[in-house]
Structure formats: C-alpha cells, structure tokens
Amino acid sequence: MKIENIQKFKGKINGILIEEEQLFTTVQFISALFEMKFKETTKKETKIIINFAEEKYHGNGFSWEKIGEIAEDIFDNSETADDFMKKLKKL
C-alpha cells in the first residue's frame, strides 16, 4: 500500500490555529451549540472549548463523538454562557 499525506490540515476559529481536523470539527460543533443559546464565542471561550476537547480526547481517551455528547449535556443543563464555560472547565 502506498500512502501519501499531501497536505496537513490547518484551520482557524476566532483566530486560533487548529492543526487537527477532528479537533477543529469538534470545537466548531461545541461553539455552534454555545452560539445557538447564548452569544458568539470569544477567543477566550474558544480556548476553553479547545482545552476541554483536547483534555477529554488526549487525556481521557474519549472519542470525538463522546466529547460532543458531553458538551450537549452541559449545554442542555446550562442557564448562562458563564455557567456553560464553568462546567466545561470543571470536567
């Protein structure tokens, strides 16, 4: 089998460079949830979301799908934007 990685993934959310495509997609999903209920995400909030996703994936071995499910649960049980972010930080 011959495999060639032609181009490395790069994307930005709120000016923050993300070089892992699944991380980018997960952060985009969580940010969209947040923005549906609260407000547009700031750079600071984006960093919190990135840290949450990276910690759960790399630190705990969760799947990207499981991380999205956890974020949805937090979203459903948060009254304010601050509450949502505090809960992400705690996990």
N, C-alpha and C positions, 0 to 999 in steps of 0.2 A: 504494500500500500504506500502510495506517495501522497504526503500531506504537505500543503503549503499554507502558511498563515500570511496572507497577502497584506493585510492592513490591521493594525491594532485599533481597538475601539477607543474612542475618545468622545466624551460628551460633557456638557456643562449645564448645571442647574443653578440659577441665581449666581452665576459667575464662578461656581466651584467646579473644578475639573474632576471628572469621574472617568477612570480608565477601565472599569469593569462593567460590561454591558448589563449583566443581571442586576448588579447593584444600582446602576442608573435606572433601569426599568422599575425596580422596587421602590427607590426613592421617588421617582416620578408618580407611582401609584399612591404612595402614602401622602405625598404632597397634594395630589388631586383630591384625596379624601378630606384632608385638612381644609383645603380651599373651598370645597363644597359647603362646609358647615360654618367655617369661621371667616378667614380672610386669606389674602395672598400671602404665601410664605415669604419670610425674610431670609437673608443669608444666614443669620444666626439660627433660625428654626431649621433651615435646610441642613446645617451642620449637625444639629441634634438628631435629625432623621437619619442622616448618613451614619453617625456614630451608633445609633440604635441598630440599624440594619447590619452594619459590619460586625458589631459585637455579637449579635444573635447568629449570624452566619459563620463567621470565623471563630468566635469564642465559644459558642454553644453547639455548633454543628446543625443548626436549624436549616431547613430547606427555605428557599426564597418564597415558596408558596406559604409555608407556615408563618414566616415573618409577616407576610401580607395579611394573613388571618388574625394574627395577634394585633396588628395595627387596626384592623377593622373592629375588633372587640374593644380596643381602647377608644376608638372613635365613637362607637355606639354608647359608651359609658362616660363620655366627657361632656361637660356642660359649657366649658370655655376653652379658648385656644391655650391659655396658660395651663389649665388642667390637663389637656391632651399632652402638651410638651413635658409636664412634670411626670406624668405616667410613663412616657417613653424613656425618660431619664432613669426612672426607678428600676425598670426591668433589666 
